[in-house]
Amino acid sequence: MTKALGDVIPVPASVRPAPAVSWTLDSYTSVSAAPGTEKVAEHLLAALRPATGHVLPRSDDGAIRLRLDAALGPEAYRLEVSTGGVELTGGDPAGLFYAVQTLRQLLPAEIEAGTPQDVAWTVPGGVIEDRPRFGYRGVMLDVARHFFTVAEVKAYLDQVVPFKVNHLHLHLTDDQGWRLEIDSWPKLTAISGGAGTGVDGAGPGFYTKDQYADIVAYAAERFVTVVPEIDMPGHVNAAQVAYPELTADGIAPEPRTDLEVGYSSLVAGKEETYAFVADVLREVAALTPGPYLHIGGDEAQATTAEDYRTFIERVLPLVAATGKRPVGWHEMAAVELPPDAVTQYWRIEATDAGTAGAAARGNKVIMSPADRSYLDMKYAADTPLGLDWAGTVSVERAYSWDPADRLPGVGESDLLGVAAPLWSETLRSLADAQVMAFPRLPAVAEIAWSPRAARDWESFRRRLAGLGPRWRHRGVAFHPAPEIDWA
């Protein structure tokens, strides 16, 4: 059965169906790619060829036409389906890429299969005009508590980009393990990236610089910016195990593989601390072409308030020296931040004076409240995976909130965007990550992309149900949430 034109996630800003019109892709279909669209065209062909079994050659007069029109604006697109074919227009290459994601969802679910399928590849007629609500639409993957390989990170990326996510925040360091090679401090990975450095002692692993660069490049090809996080001054036990000089007494602590937080801290009064931080940030920045460097700053209970302020005030100029824009969890707003600094709000409280004060001074906020957007929270009390310190988060709860209403003093214009973190304490595989992310990630992605007025729970749950067959064709594990009438 042909889908309705607006049956996609995130819901588009404008949908004008042409009920009597449709178009069917067949063995005669070719693709036209205007200058500047060639790379996006390759993504489109890679998505269409396996399941259709068609060659889909490039031609000057293809039924599928890709073009650019800067007047649409950054990341915006227009998709028009007529009896003569499909025209995809992007305000820039990223917008065109998002048009491809929408077209992919408008085709039958079998388009996600890896082998030829015997179905009619029909697309409903009409026009979609779409643009993002927020410029930052992120997911965070914790590779410190459980290490995910390069192949697994790439697979996760491919599973989230259909929902127009454009930032991948990698939580690279924590008390259990250190996951990125640092030339100037090689023991970080030699000791704290080895065997038994995940929660419960599960799994070794770290990224070499070449592997990290591979992830960054793979993400960029999909218009996703990598945001690396080096968490400090807390969450540093793994660094101190490798380098005891980073402790107050020069004695290495025991490795930790439990779930406790808040017990470790870099020493705000030691110059060795800032030499270490400067070296790490310099090397990470050199590997990361995106504008952001995340310095953590959360759950620093072992750091006094005075030392915390001293540390953050010393570290922020070190970020600036790398040419990057600092991002930190919202605790960082305990100090007066430079104008370009971004705070990421994660707690469940209904007020936060620090975040609101930073916003009033012009600092942008990424909204990631744990009781709505944390993908590692249990769906329900009996969910096997996940934690519940922020409560349980059903699909409806993940969808039924708005970032502009979350904190008094932090409105629409104060928001850089929205992100959905996935912490990995209870995860042991990519399939575990998929089960926790899907189907809640599409809910957060729609909040980040779609106009507030266009969102509706009953519409969303109907559209979400249609993703079940697509995920099954792709081999993506997902939670069969009972509030969804899965197709």
C-alpha positions as CSV (number, residue, x, y, z in Angstrom):
1,M,0.0,0.0,0.0
2,T,1.4,3.4,-0.9
3,K,2.2,5.6,2.1
4,A,0.8,9.0,2.7
5,L,3.2,11.8,1.8
6,G,3.7,13.0,5.4
7,D,4.2,9.5,6.9
8,V,7.8,10.1,7.8
9,I,9.9,10.9,11.0
10,P,10.7,13.7,11.7
11,V,7.4,15.1,10.6
12,P,8.1,17.8,7.9
13,A,7.3,21.5,8.3
14,S,5.0,21.6,5.2
15,V,3.3,18.7,3.4
16,R,1.1,19.3,0.4
17,P,-0.2,15.9,-0.9
18,A,-1.4,15.3,-4.4
19,P,-3.8,12.4,-3.7
20,A,-4.3,11.4,-7.4
21,V,-0.6,11.4,-8.1
22,S,2.2,8.9,-7.6
23,W,5.4,7.8,-9.2
24,T,7.0,4.3,-9.4
25,L,10.7,3.6,-9.6
26,D,11.5,0.8,-12.1
27,S,14.3,-0.7,-14.1
28,Y,14.3,2.2,-16.5
29,T,14.8,4.8,-13.8
30,S,17.9,6.9,-13.9
31,V,19.3,9.7,-11.7
32,S,20.4,13.2,-12.6
33,A,22.8,14.9,-10.3
34,A,23.5,18.7,-10.7
35,P,27.0,20.0,-9.9
36,G,27.7,19.8,-6.2
37,T,25.2,17.0,-5.6
38,E,27.4,14.1,-6.7
39,K,28.3,12.8,-3.3
40,V,24.7,12.9,-2.1
41,A,23.6,11.1,-5.3
42,E,26.0,8.3,-4.3
43,H,24.3,8.0,-0.9
44,L,21.0,7.8,-2.7
45,L,22.1,5.1,-5.1
46,A,23.6,3.1,-2.3
47,A,20.3,3.2,-0.5
48,L,18.2,2.3,-3.5
49,R,20.2,-0.3,-5.5
50,P,20.3,-3.3,-3.1
51,A,16.6,-3.8,-2.6
52,T,15.3,-2.6,-6.0
53,G,17.9,-4.6,-7.9
54,H,18.0,-1.8,-10.5
55,V,21.1,-0.3,-12.0
56,L,19.8,3.3,-11.6
57,P,22.4,4.8,-14.0
58,R,23.3,8.5,-14.0
59,S,21.9,10.5,-16.9
60,D,21.1,14.1,-17.8
61,D,17.4,13.6,-17.8
62,G,16.8,11.2,-15.0
63,A,13.4,10.7,-13.3
64,I,15.1,11.3,-10.0
65,R,16.7,14.7,-10.1
66,L,19.0,16.2,-7.5
67,R,19.8,19.9,-7.3
68,L,20.8,22.7,-5.0
69,D,19.1,26.1,-4.3
70,A,20.8,28.2,-1.6
71,A,17.6,30.3,-1.3
72,L,16.0,27.4,0.7
73,G,18.5,28.0,3.5
74,P,21.0,25.7,5.4
75,E,19.9,22.1,5.9
76,A,16.5,22.8,4.3
77,Y,15.1,20.9,1.4
78,R,12.2,20.5,-1.0
79,L,10.9,17.2,-2.3
80,E,8.4,17.1,-5.2
81,V,6.8,13.9,-6.5
82,S,4.9,14.1,-9.8
83,T,4.0,11.5,-12.4
84,G,7.3,12.4,-14.2
85,G,9.5,11.5,-11.2
86,V,11.0,13.0,-8.1
87,E,12.9,16.2,-7.7
88,L,15.0,16.7,-4.6
89,T,16.3,20.2,-3.9
90,G,18.6,21.1,-1.0
91,G,19.5,24.5,0.4
92,D,22.9,23.0,0.7
93,P,24.3,19.4,0.4
94,A,23.2,18.6,3.9
95,G,19.6,19.6,3.1
96,L,19.8,17.5,0.0
97,F,21.0,14.6,2.1
98,Y,18.0,15.0,4.4
99,A,15.7,15.0,1.3
100,V,17.2,11.6,0.5
101,Q,16.3,10.4,4.0
102,T,12.7,11.5,3.5
103,L,12.5,9.8,0.1
104,R,13.8,6.6,1.6
105,Q,11.1,6.6,4.2
106,L,8.4,7.3,1.6
107,L,9.3,4.1,-0.3
108,P,8.0,0.7,0.8
109,A,9.7,-0.8,3.9
110,E,11.4,-3.4,1.8
111,I,13.8,-0.6,0.5
112,E,15.8,-1.4,3.7
113,A,16.5,-5.0,2.7
114,G,19.9,-5.9,1.4
115,T,18.7,-8.1,-1.4
116,P,16.3,-7.5,-4.3
117,Q,12.6,-7.5,-3.3
118,D,9.6,-8.1,-5.5
119,V,7.5,-5.0,-4.7
120,A,6.2,-1.9,-6.5
121,W,8.5,1.0,-5.6
122,T,5.8,3.6,-5.5
123,V,6.0,7.0,-3.9
124,P,3.0,9.3,-3.1
125,G,2.7,12.5,-5.0
126,G,2.9,16.0,-3.7
127,V,5.4,18.5,-2.2
128,I,7.3,18.5,1.0
129,E,9.1,21.7,2.1
130,D,11.2,21.2,5.3
131,R,13.8,22.8,7.5
132,P,15.2,22.1,11.0
133,R,13.9,23.7,14.2
134,F,17.3,23.5,15.8
135,G,20.8,23.5,14.3
136,Y,22.2,21.0,16.8
137,R,20.4,17.6,16.7
138,G,22.6,15.2,18.6
139,V,23.1,11.7,19.9
140,M,25.7,10.8,22.5
141,L,27.3,7.4,22.7
142,D,29.3,6.4,25.8
143,V,32.3,4.4,24.6
144,A,34.1,4.7,28.0
145,R,31.9,2.4,30.2
146,H,31.5,-0.1,27.3
147,F,33.7,0.2,24.3
148,F,32.1,0.1,20.9
149,T,34.3,-0.7,17.9
150,V,34.8,1.5,14.9
151,A,32.4,-0.8,12.9
152,E,29.8,-0.6,15.7
153,V,30.0,3.2,15.9
154,K,29.6,3.4,12.1
155,A,26.6,1.1,12.3
156,Y,25.0,3.2,15.0
157,L,25.6,6.3,12.9
158,D,23.9,4.7,9.9
159,Q,20.9,3.8,12.1
160,V,20.4,7.4,13.4
161,V,21.1,9.5,10.3
162,P,17.7,8.7,8.7
163,F,16.2,10.8,11.5
164,K,18.3,13.9,10.5
165,V,20.7,13.7,13.4
166,N,23.7,15.9,12.7
167,H,26.0,15.6,15.8
168,L,27.6,12.5,17.3
169,H,28.9,13.2,20.8
170,L,31.5,10.6,21.9
171,H,32.0,10.2,25.6
172,L,35.6,9.0,25.3
173,T,36.8,8.9,28.9
174,D,35.5,8.0,32.3
175,D,36.5,6.3,35.6
176,Q,36.6,2.9,34.0
177,G,38.4,3.4,30.7
178,W,40.2,5.8,28.4
179,R,39.3,5.3,24.8
180,L,41.4,7.6,22.6
181,E,45.1,7.4,21.9
182,I,47.1,10.4,23.2
183,D,50.7,10.5,22.0
184,S,52.0,12.7,24.7
185,W,50.4,10.5,27.5
186,P,50.6,7.0,26.0
187,K,49.8,5.1,29.2
188,L,46.2,6.4,29.1
189,T,45.4,3.7,26.5
190,A,48.2,1.3,27.2
191,I,46.9,0.9,30.8
192,S,43.4,2.2,30.9
193,G,42.3,1.1,27.5
194,G,43.2,-2.5,28.0
195,A,41.5,-5.7,29.1
196,G,38.9,-5.3,31.9
197,T,38.4,-1.6,31.6
198,G,34.6,-1.6,31.1
199,V,31.9,-1.8,33.7
200,D,32.0,-5.2,35.4
201,G,35.4,-5.7,33.8
202,A,33.8,-6.4,30.4
203,G,35.9,-5.7,27.4
204,P,39.1,-3.8,26.3
205,G,39.4,-1.3,23.6
206,F,40.5,2.2,22.5
207,Y,40.7,4.1,19.2
208,T,44.0,4.8,17.6
209,K,44.3,8.2,16.1
210,D,43.7,6.7,12.7
211,Q,40.6,4.9,13.8
212,Y,39.2,8.0,15.4
213,A,39.9,10.0,12.2
214,D,38.1,7.2,10.3
215,I,35.0,7.7,12.5
216,V,35.2,11.5,12.0
217,A,35.4,11.1,8.2
218,Y,32.6,8.6,8.0
219,A,30.4,10.9,10.1
220,A,31.3,13.9,7.9
221,E,30.2,12.0,4.8
222,R,26.8,11.8,6.4
223,F,26.8,15.4,7.5
224,V,27.4,14.5,11.1
225,T,29.8,16.5,13.3
226,V,31.7,14.5,15.9
227,V,31.9,16.2,19.3
228,P,34.6,14.5,21.5
229,E,34.2,14.6,25.3
230,I,37.1,14.4,27.7
231,D,35.3,14.4,31.0
232,M,36.9,16.3,33.9
233,P,37.7,17.3,36.6
234,G,35.7,14.3,37.9
235,H,35.3,10.9,36.1
236,V,39.1,10.6,35.8
237,N,40.0,7.5,37.7
238,A,41.2,5.8,34.6
239,A,43.6,8.7,33.8
240,Q,44.9,8.6,37.4
241,V,45.5,4.8,37.3
242,A,47.7,5.4,34.3
243,Y,49.4,8.5,35.7
244,P,49.6,8.7,39.5
245,E,51.1,12.2,39.3
246,L,47.6,13.4,38.5
247,T,46.5,12.5,42.0
248,A,46.9,14.6,45.2
249,D,49.3,12.1,46.8
250,G,51.0,10.7,43.8
251,I,49.7,7.2,44.5
252,A,47.8,5.4,41.7
253,P,44.2,4.5,42.7
254,E,42.8,1.0,42.1
255,P,41.1,0.5,38.7
256,R,37.3,0.8,39.0
257,T,34.7,-1.1,37.0
258,D,31.6,-0.4,39.2
259,L,28.8,2.0,38.7
260,E,29.7,4.5,41.3
261,V,30.3,8.2,40.4
262,G,31.7,11.3,42.0
263,Y,34.7,9.9,43.8
264,S,37.6,11.0,41.5
265,S,39.0,14.4,40.8
266,L,41.9,16.1,39.1
267,V,43.8,18.4,41.4
268,A,43.0,22.0,40.8
269,G,46.1,23.2,42.6
270,K,48.7,21.2,40.7
271,E,50.4,22.5,37.5
272,E,50.8,18.9,36.3
273,T,47.0,18.9,35.9
274,Y,46.9,21.7,33.4
275,A,49.9,20.4,31.5
276,F,48.0,17.2,31.1
277,V,44.7,18.9,30.1
278,A,46.5,21.2,27.6
279,D,48.2,18.2,25.9
280,V,45.1,16.1,25.7
281,L,42.9,19.0,24.4
282,R,45.5,20.0,21.9
283,E,45.7,16.4,20.4
284,V,42.0,15.8,20.4
285,A,41.3,19.2,18.8
286,A,43.9,18.4,16.1
287,L,42.0,15.2,15.2
288,T,38.5,16.8,15.2
289,P,37.6,19.3,12.4
290,G,34.2,20.2,14.0
291,P,33.9,23.4,16.1
292,Y,33.2,21.8,19.5
293,L,35.3,20.3,22.4
294,H,33.3,18.8,25.3
295,I,35.1,19.1,28.6
296,G,32.5,17.2,30.8
297,G,32.3,18.9,34.2
298,D,29.5,16.8,35.6
299,E,29.3,14.9,38.9
300,A,32.5,16.4,40.4
301,Q,31.5,15.6,44.0
302,A,35.1,15.0,45.0
303,T,36.0,18.5,43.9
304,T,35.3,21.4,46.3
305,A,33.2,24.2,44.9
306,E,36.2,26.5,45.0
307,D,38.5,24.0,43.3
308,Y,35.8,23.3,40.7
309,R,35.6,27.0,39.8
310,T,39.4,27.3,39.7
311,F,39.7,24.2,37.4
312,I,37.0,25.4,34.9
313,E,38.4,28.9,34.8
314,R,41.9,27.5,34.0
315,V,40.6,25.0,31.4
316,L,38.3,27.2,29.4
317,P,41.3,29.3,28.0
318,L,43.0,26.0,27.1
319,V,40.0,25.1,24.9
320,A,40.1,28.5,23.3
321,A,43.8,28.0,22.5
322,T,42.8,25.0,20.4
323,G,40.4,27.2,18.4
324,K,37.4,25.2,19.5
325,R,34.2,26.1,21.2
326,P,33.8,24.7,24.7
327,V,30.9,22.5,25.6
328,G,30.3,21.2,29.1
329,W,27.5,19.6,31.2
330,H,25.5,22.3,32.9
331,E,27.5,22.2,36.1
332,M,30.1,24.2,34.2
333,A,27.8,27.3,34.5
334,A,29.1,27.6,38.1
335,V,31.6,30.1,36.6
336,E,30.9,33.0,34.2
337,L,31.5,31.5,30.8
338,P,33.0,32.9,27.7
339,P,30.3,34.0,25.2
340,D,30.8,31.0,22.9
341,A,30.6,28.4,25.6
342,V,27.7,25.9,25.5
343,T,26.1,24.2,28.5
344,Q,24.3,20.8,28.2
345,Y,21.5,20.4,30.6
346,W,21.0,16.8,31.8
347,R,19.3,16.8,35.2
348,I,15.6,16.2,36.1
349,E,15.0,19.3,38.2
350,A,12.5,21.8,36.9
351,T,14.8,24.8,37.6
352,D,18.5,25.5,37.3
353,A,19.7,29.0,38.2
354,G,23.2,28.3,36.7
355,T,21.9,27.3,33.3
356,A,19.3,30.1,33.2
357,G,22.0,32.6,34.3
358,A,24.3,31.5,31.5
359,A,21.5,31.7,29.0
360,A,20.7,35.2,30.2
361,R,24.3,36.2,29.5
362,G,24.1,34.8,25.9
363,N,25.4,31.3,26.3
364,K,23.6,28.6,24.3
365,V,22.1,25.5,25.8
366,I,21.8,21.9,24.6
367,M,18.8,20.3,26.2
368,S,19.2,16.7,27.3
369,P,17.0,16.1,30.4
370,A,17.6,12.6,31.7
371,D,13.9,11.9,32.4
372,R,13.0,12.5,28.8
373,S,16.0,12.2,26.5
374,Y,18.4,9.7,28.2
375,L,18.2,6.6,26.0
376,D,19.7,4.4,28.8
377,M,16.8,4.8,31.2
378,K,14.5,1.8,31.4
379,Y,11.4,1.9,29.3
380,A,9.5,0.3,32.3
381,A,10.3,-1.2,35.6
382,D,10.7,-4.7,34.1
383,T,13.0,-3.6,31.2
384,P,16.1,-5.9,31.4
385,L,18.6,-3.2,30.3
386,G,19.1,0.3,31.5
387,L,19.0,2.3,34.7
388,D,16.1,4.0,36.5
389,W,17.6,6.8,38.6
390,A,15.8,9.4,36.5
391,G,12.6,7.2,36.4
392,T,11.4,5.1,33.6
393,V,11.1,6.7,30.1
394,S,8.4,5.3,27.8
395,V,8.3,6.2,24.2
396,E,5.4,8.6,24.9
397,R,7.4,10.2,27.8
398,A,10.4,10.7,25.4
399,Y,8.1,12.4,22.9
400,S,5.7,14.4,25.1
401,W,7.9,17.4,26.2
402,D,9.3,20.5,24.7
403,P,12.9,21.8,25.2
404,A,11.7,25.5,25.2
405,D,9.5,24.7,28.2
406,R,12.0,22.7,30.2
407,L,13.7,25.4,32.3
408,P,12.4,28.8,33.3
409,G,14.7,31.4,31.8
410,V,15.8,29.1,28.9
411,G,13.6,29.7,25.9
412,E,13.6,28.8,22.2
413,S,16.2,31.5,21.3
414,D,18.6,30.3,24.0
415,L,18.8,26.7,22.7
416,L,21.5,25.5,20.4
417,G,19.5,22.2,20.1
418,V,18.6,18.9,21.6
419,A,20.6,15.7,22.2
420,A,19.8,12.1,23.2
421,P,22.6,10.6,25.3
422,L,23.1,6.8,25.5
423,W,25.2,5.8,28.5
424,S,26.5,2.3,28.4
425,E,26.8,0.9,32.0
426,T,24.3,-1.9,31.2
427,L,25.1,-2.4,27.5
428,R,27.3,-5.2,26.2
429,S,26.7,-5.1,22.5
430,L,25.5,-3.0,19.6
431,A,22.2,-4.8,19.7
432,D,21.8,-3.6,23.4
433,A,22.4,-0.1,22.2
434,Q,19.9,-0.4,19.4
435,V,17.2,-1.8,21.8
436,M,17.6,1.2,24.1
437,A,17.8,3.8,21.3
438,F,14.9,2.5,19.2
439,P,12.2,3.5,19.2
440,R,12.9,6.5,21.5
441,L,15.6,8.1,19.4
442,P,13.1,9.0,16.6
443,A,11.0,10.7,19.3
444,V,13.8,13.0,20.4
445,A,14.9,13.5,16.8
446,E,11.4,14.8,15.9
447,I,11.5,17.2,18.8
448,A,14.8,18.5,17.6
449,W,13.9,18.8,13.9
450,S,10.1,19.5,13.5
451,P,8.1,22.6,14.2
452,R,6.5,22.4,17.6
453,A,3.0,23.0,16.0
454,A,3.4,20.0,13.7
455,R,4.1,17.5,16.5
456,D,1.3,15.2,17.7
457,W,1.6,12.0,19.8
458,E,-1.2,10.1,18.0
459,S,0.3,10.9,14.6
460,F,3.8,10.1,15.8
461,R,2.8,6.7,17.2
462,R,1.1,5.8,13.9
463,R,4.2,6.9,11.9
464,L,6.5,5.1,14.3
465,A,4.7,1.8,13.9
466,G,5.7,1.8,10.3
467,L,9.4,1.8,11.2
468,G,9.1,-1.8,12.7
469,P,9.3,-3.6,9.3
470,R,12.1,-1.3,8.2
471,W,14.2,-2.1,11.3
472,R,13.5,-5.8,10.8
473,H,14.7,-5.6,7.2
474,R,17.9,-3.9,8.3
475,G,18.5,-6.2,11.2
476,V,18.2,-3.5,13.8
477,A,17.1,-4.6,17.2
478,F,14.4,-2.5,18.8
479,H,12.1,-2.5,21.9
480,P,8.6,-3.5,20.9
481,A,7.0,-0.7,23.0
482,P,3.5,-1.8,24.0
483,E,2.0,1.7,23.3
484,I,2.8,1.3,19.6
485,D,0.7,-0.9,17.3
486,W,3.6,-2.3,15.4
487,A,3.2,-3.1,11.8
